[in-house]
Amino acid sequence: MSGRAQSRPNAMQKTFDLNNIVRVSVLKLQPYSSARDEYVSDGSEMIFLDANENPFDNGVNRYPDPYQRSLKSLLAEQKGVSENQILLGNGSDEVLDLIYRAFCEPNQDNIITLPPTYGMYKVLSGINAVENREVLLTIDFEPYVEEILKVADANSKLLFICSPNNPTGNAFKKEKIEQLLNSFNGLVVIDEAYIDFSKDESWLSQLKNYQNLIVTQTLSKAYGLAGIRLGICYASEEIIGVLNKIKPPYNVNQLTQKRALERVMNQDLVNQEVQQILNERDELIKALNGLEFIEEIYPTDANFVLAKVDDANKRYQQLLDKQVVVRNRSTQPLCGNTLRFTVGTPDENKKLIAILKALN
């Protein structure tokens, strides 16, 4: 779901000065320079005696490329951005944590989140001693733009928008996100973990139009690489430059880089798997629509379906007794009596549907 960024600046957006957002201590920071920062291999046969490594080759005895250049080069080509607009992290959670640490002053600044949403935003605000101002989504799971802008102040540094949203599944309306990009004075972080399953275009196509835009993606969902922990951050070169100052020097290991590169190169297979998941999602929704205990099925642009049931605790336990694990999201705001069904393989889907139809 990528697109080449447009070069025309957005005339509606307020003047944005990144220096007003970055923490003073980070601005002054002199980043750590590793051995592989000082000498970048060009592929020539060299004797490396600069990094105090074990010299005996076992495939992983050398430090990995601290800037993951091969993988970034491929991603840049596929997504239509420059390599200097990409930061890779040990999962999206490290990327998000770096954003907090770069731009939020502990015990002073605040961030805004839109529950129900991804829970790590709130956890990271607590870890980093940053106030989390929550603005509930509307009844139809859309951002409440007026209220968001109302609670924001001069210390509101980050606004987190998960679209398609977890746990609701829907992609937010473009015009609402545009309003926030044009009016919010801090950085707008759009979390696109599920964008590959959506009919909507990625916000990557708008990076050059909005200097306050950060887009995060992952290889955990559509690419099927949750086990290697690889998160991706796309933003202006200036924002990425700030994040590079504070990231650990070797935050993405060699095995992760190698496996990610192999998978990203095999885009045709990824696309086939995504299409199969979308087909199975349609079959699951069709089956859920025919069940009496299903009260509502919410629109989804993700690889899961959120459904309101008559008694979530009861249905969750019934499925568990049949060796099927789904997610009970009833504790989340606006999500009373809901279950979240991740789309499985065709065989898993068939078994789930059969079990659901047999429940009393």
N, C-alpha and C positions, 0 to 999 in steps of 0.2 A: 504494500500500500504506500509506496514511496512516490515522490514527485520532485522534479527539479525546482529548487527555490527560485522565486521570482526576484528580480533585481530592483523593482520599483518600490521605494520606501512608502510606508503607510503614513499619509498626511494627517490622519486623524489622531495618531498616537502622540501623547505628550512627549516632550523632550526627555530623554532618558540618559542619565549619567551613571555609569556603572560604579564609578568611584564613590558615589553617595550610598551605594548598597554594600560594598565590600567592607568587612571588618577592618579597622585601622591596623590591628596587629598583623593581619594577613597581607595588607598592602605593603607593610614594612618588611615582611618576611623574606629572608634569603633561603630559597629551597635547598634541600639536600641534593648534592651532586654525586651520583653513583659512578662506579667505574665504567658502566655501559652508557652513561651520559657523556663522558669525556672521550670515549672511543666508540664509534658506531661502525660495526662490521660492514664491509662492502662485499662480503662473500669470499674474500681472498684467504688463502691459507696462512694463518697467523699463529704465533705462539703466544697464548694469553697468560701473562704473569702479573696481571694488574688488579685482580679482584679477590685474591686469597682463596680461590676455589680449589677443590680437589681436582688434580689434573687428569685422573683416570676416567676415560670416557665411558659412561654408562647410559648416555642419552639425555640425562638430566643433571649432570654434574656442573653445568654452567648456568649462571644467572639468566633468566629470560629477558627478552627485549622489554625494557621498562615502559616503552611507548607503543608496544604491540603494532609495529609499523605495517607488517604484511596484512594483518587482519583489518586494520583501519583503512588501508589502501583499497581493499576489496569492498568494504562497507561504503566508503566514500563514493566509489564508482557506481555501486548499486543504488544508493540513496540520493545521489546528485548533490552532495555537499563536499567540502574540502576536508582533508584529513585533520586539519587544525581545528575543525569544528566538532571533533569526536573525542570523548573520554570514555575509556572502558574501566569497569570496576568488578570487584569480587561480588557479583550479583548486583541487582538494582539497589539493594539495601545499602551497600557501600557507597554507591553513587549518590543516593539521597542523603546519607550521613555527611558526605563531603560538602554537599550543597548547604546543609545546615551550618557546618563548621566554617565555611567560607564567608557566609553572608549574615549570620545571626549572632549578635552579641548576647552571651548568656546573661540571664536575669535582667535583660533590658528589652530585647526585641521580641516580636511575636510573629506567629505564622497563622494562616487561616486554612482550615480544612472543611470539607463538605460531607459530613456523615449522612447516610451510611457510605463508608469508603474504606480503602485499604488501611488496615490497622497500624502499619508500621510508621505512618506519618506521625501519629500520636505518640507512639513509643519513642521515636527519635526526638520528638520535642521534649519529652521528659528526660531522656539521656543527656541532651544538650542544654538543659535548663532554659528552654525557650517556651514562652506562653503559647498555648494552642487555643485559638479562638474558633469555635465550631459554629458553623451556620448550616442548619439542616437543609437538605434538598427539599424541593417542593414535593407535593403529593404525587406528582407524576415523575419524580426522580430527575429533576432538572435543577441547575444552579439558581439560587434566589439572588439575582444580580444586585438588586437594590440593597438588600440586607447585607450582602458581602461588602459592598462599598461603604455602607453605613458603619460597620464595625471596624473597618480598616483605619489606621492612623499613621502617623509619621514613622512609627517603629514596626509597621507591618512589612516585613521583608519578603516573605514567600507566600504564595497562594498555590495550594496543591489541587489540581484537577485531574481526576482519574477518569479517562474517557477512551474506550468503553470502561464503564465503572464496575468495580468489584465492591459489593456483591450483587448489584442490581442487573448488570449486564448491558445496559443501554449506553450508546454514545450520545453525548450531550449535543444540543443544537448548536450549529456553527455560529449563529448570530449572538448567542449568549456568551460564548467564549471570546468572540471578537470584542464585545462590549467590555469584558474584563481586561483583555489585553490592552485596550485603548484607555482604560480608566484607572486600573490598579497601579499604584506608584512603585510597587516592588517587582520582584521576579514572579512570573507565572510558570509553574512547572506542570506540564501536561504529561501524565503518566500513560503511555500507550502500550502497556504490557500485552493488551489483547487486540491491538490494531489490525493484525493480519487476518482476523476473523470478521472484520467489519466491512460494510459496504462503503463507509466514509473514507475520504482521503486523509492520510497522515498530515499532521500539522508541520511536518518537516518542510513542506512546500512553502511555509510562511516564515521561515527563520530569518530571511533577509528583510522581511517587512516589519518584524517586531524585534527590537533589540533586547526586550525584557523577556523573551520567550526561551524556555528550556524544554526540550522534549526528551523523555526517557523511554527506552524500549528494552527488551530482554530477549535472550535466546532460550528462555525456560519454557515458553508456551508453544507457539507455532513451530519452533525449531526443535522441540523435544530434547533440550539440553539442560533441564533443571539441575541435573547432578553435577554439572561442571561449574555452575555459578558464574555467569557472564552477563553483566548489565551494561547498557549503553546509554550515554548521555550525548545529545546533540544540542549545540547552542552556538552563539557567536564565538569567533576566535578569542575575543577578549574574556568572555566568561570561562571558556575552556582553559585559557591561560591561567586564570586565577585558581581553578580547581587543580590544575597540574602542579601548582606551587605547594599544595598541601597533601596531595595523594601519597601514600607509601610508594617507595621507589619501584618495588617489584610486586605490585598488588595483584597482577594476573599471572598465574604460573604458566610454565612452558607447556604442560599437558593440556591445560584449558585452551591456550592459544592455538595449539595444533588441532585439537578436536573441533573447536569453533570454526577455524579456517576451512577444514574439510567439509563441514556441514553447510556453511554459508556458500561455498562453491557449488554445492549440489542443490541449487535453487529449484530446479524442476521437481525433484523429489519432495522438497518441502511444500511446494505448491500443490502437489498431488495429495499429500497428507492433509493439508488444510482443507482442500475441497471435499475430501472424504469426511472429515469432521463436520463440515457444514451440512453435508447430506445427512449424516447421522443425527445432527442437531434437529433437522427438519422432521425426521422420523420420530425422534423423542418427543418433540412438541406435539406432533399429531397424536401420539399415544397418550400423552398427559391430558390432552383435551377431552379424551373419552372417559376419564376416570371421575367418579362421583365425588371423591374426597378432595379433588383438586379444585380450589375455589377461584384461583386466578393464575395465569401464566404471564409473566412480565416480558416485554419486548427485549430481545438480546442481540448484541453485536459481538458476543464473545463465544468462547468454547464451552459455555455452561448455560444452564437455564435456572432462573429463580422462579419458584412456584409457591403460591400461598395454599396451604392445606388446612383441613379441618382441625387437626391436632398434630403439630409438628413433633412434639416429644414422643408421642405414640408412634407416628409413622417412621420416625428416625430409628426407634428401637426395633420396630418390626423389620425394617430393612437390615439392620445390624444383625438380627437373629438369622437372617438369610445370607449372611456373609457379604452384604453390600454396604459400603461406607459412603454416605453422602455427607453434606455439611448442613447442620442446623443453624440457620442465621437469625433465629427468633430474638436473640438478645440485642440485635442491632436496631438502631432507630428506624422507624417506618417499615420494619421487616418482621412484624409479629407473625408467628405461625408460618414461617417460610423455610423451605428446604432448597439447597442449591445443588443441582445435579451437574457434575462435569460430564461432558460427552466422552464416552469410551470408544473402544473398538466396536465394529459391527457385532461381534459375538457378545461382548459385554453389554452392549445396548439391548440386544435381543433378550438376554437373560434378565436385565433390569426391567424391561417392559413386561415380561411374563410374570415376574415377581410382583410388580405393582398391580397388575390386573387381578392377581390372586388374593390381594390383601382385603381383609374384612374391616 
